[in-house]
């Protein structure tokens, strides 16, 4: 298991026969082992981050500071290994109005409930879900292309999950039903650096309209 040109572990593989694995099998095992090394590293970073105030107190996800840290490191990794990186910016529609009517406590309860709903629809220990600001969430998708069956598909799944949920707080009091306005952008296909990636996804969130997924286009 290799990560950043360093061995982080080993994988013992057998096909049940006495023969050696052929070249295709060895390459497949290498890909799986390196993906496992990445998952282990992400888990290690998440554990370390918990000791440095990386959690958002309201949503239970990572906070804005941690998002930008992972955004910059993620684009560097994507460039180094020539892997795609996608970003989803999802705004909870009518969140400001909800907090004005129901209060900050209800707003915090809603953010926690939405955070949990988003998190269960992502790849555990791979995707990075953060609260970006107010009722906006940022989700980094490592090694995920911004193509139809990649990040846009994940974004649509998240939008549908929120739309289908009747949110309640810990006391089972009704919070209501909500929708997401979602922008999606990819690196390096759409942009040249981390800042442009965040800007592109946020731009599409603002321009797309409520309860929609809009994918950034550089044209």
N, C-alpha and C positions, 0 to 999 in steps of 0.2 A: 504494500500500500504506500504510494508515493504522493507527497504533497509538497509543493514548492521545492522540488528536487531533493527532498529529504524523506527517508524511510520512516513511516509512522507506525508500521505494523506489518503483519504478513497474513496471507490467506492460503490455507491448505485445501487443495482441490483434487478430487479423484473422479474418474468416470466409471469406476467399478471394474475396470479391466487392468491387465498387466502392461498394456501398451502406453506409449507416451502420447500426450495431447498433441494434436496437429496445430499448425500455425494459426488457423482461424480460431480455434478454441482458446489458444493462449492469448490472442489479442482480445477476445471477448472477456476472458477472465481479468485481463489487465484493466479494461474499461470498468468492469464492475468493482474491482478492488480500489481503483482510484476514486470512483464515486463514493465508495464506502469511506475512504480516507477523508473526503470532503465533508461527508455527513458527520464524521467523528469530530473534525475540526470545528464545524459550525456548532455542534453541541458543546464543545469545550469553550468556545467564545461566548455562547449564551450563558453558560454557568459562570464564567468570569465576569460577564457584564452585570450579572445580578448583584455582584458585590461592588459595583461602581455606579449605582444609581441609574441604571439604564432602563428601568421599568417606569412606565407611565402610571401614576397612581389612580387615575380615573378609569382608564380602559383595561388595564392589566396587560397591555401589549408593550412593546418597546416604545421609548419616547423619541421626540424629535432629534435630540442630540445623537442618540444611537443610530437613528435612521441615516443621518448624513455621514456618520462614521462608516457605516456599512455600505452606503452608496459609493463613497469614494474608493474604499477598498475593493468593492465588488467590480467597479469598472476597471480598476487596475488588473484584477485577476482575469476578468473577461478578455482584456487586451492581451495579457501575457499568454493565456492558453487558447486564445482565439475561440472563445465560447460566447454565445449570446447572453445578454442580460436584459430582462424586461422589467419595467416599472409600472405599477398600477397606482393611480391616485384616485381615491373614492371619497366623494363628499356625501355625507348623510343629509338628504334633502329635508329642509324645514327644521333643522336642528336648532338654529338660533331662535326661531319662533316658538319652538317647543320649550326651550329653557326660559324664555320670557314669560310664557303662560304657566308653566308648571314649577319653575324654580331650578336653582343650581343643583340641588340634591337629586331631583328627578333626572336632570341632564346627565349627572354622573352615573346614575343607575342605568340609563339608556346606553351610555358609552361602554360600560362594562358588558352589558348584554350583547351589544353589537360586536364588540371585540371578541367575545367568545364564539359568536356565530361565524365570524370571518375566519378565526383561527382553525376551527374544525374542518373548514373547507380548503385548507392549504396543506402542502406537504410538510409533515412534521420534521423538524430539525433541518429543513432545507430552505423553505421560503421564509422571508423575514417580514412580519407584519408590525407596523408601528402606528402610533397616533401622531399625525403630522401637526395638526393645529385644530382647535375648536372641535368641529364634528367631521374632520377630514382625516382619512387614513392613507398611509403609504405602504405599499407591499412590493418588496423586491423578489423577483423570481430568477434565481441563478440558473444558468445553463438552459434558459427557456427562450426560444425565438418569439419575436412579435409577429407571428403568422397566424393564420386562421385557426389551426389546431393547437396553438401554443398559448401565449399570454391572453389574447382576446377570448379564448374559450374559458380560461380561468376567470377572467373578469366577468364574463356573462354568468358563470356559475355563482359567483359571489353576489352579483346583482339579483339573481333569481332567489338565492337563499334569503337575502334580507327582505325582499318583497313578499316572500311566502311566510314570513315569521310574524307571529303576534307577540310582541315583546312585553314581558312582565318583569317586575323587580324581584328581589330576593323574598319579599313578603307576598308574592303572587299578585300584587296590585297591577292593574293594567297600565302599560305605558303607551301602547298603540302600535300601529303599523307604519312602516317607513320604507323609503326607497333610496337607492344610491344613484348618483351621477358619477360616471366612471370615465377616466381618461387613461389610455395605454400608450406607452412608447417603448422603443427598443434601442439598445446599444449593441453594436455600432451602426445598425441599419439606418436609424433615423437621425442620430446626433453624433457629435464628436467627443463629448466628454460628459462627466457626471452632472455638472450644472445644467447643461443643455437638456439632459435626460429628464431631470426634475422639472424643468421649465416646460418642456414639451408635453409631458403627461398632465401637469397642472393646467396648461392652456386648454387642452382638450376637455378636461373636467369642467372648466368654466364655460366653454363654448358649446358643449354638447346638449345641454338641456337636461331636465330632470328624468330620472329613471332610464338612462340610456348608457350604452357603452360606445365610446368613440375612440378609434385608433388613430394615432398621429400619422400624418402624411407629410413628407418633406416637400412634396410638389405643390 
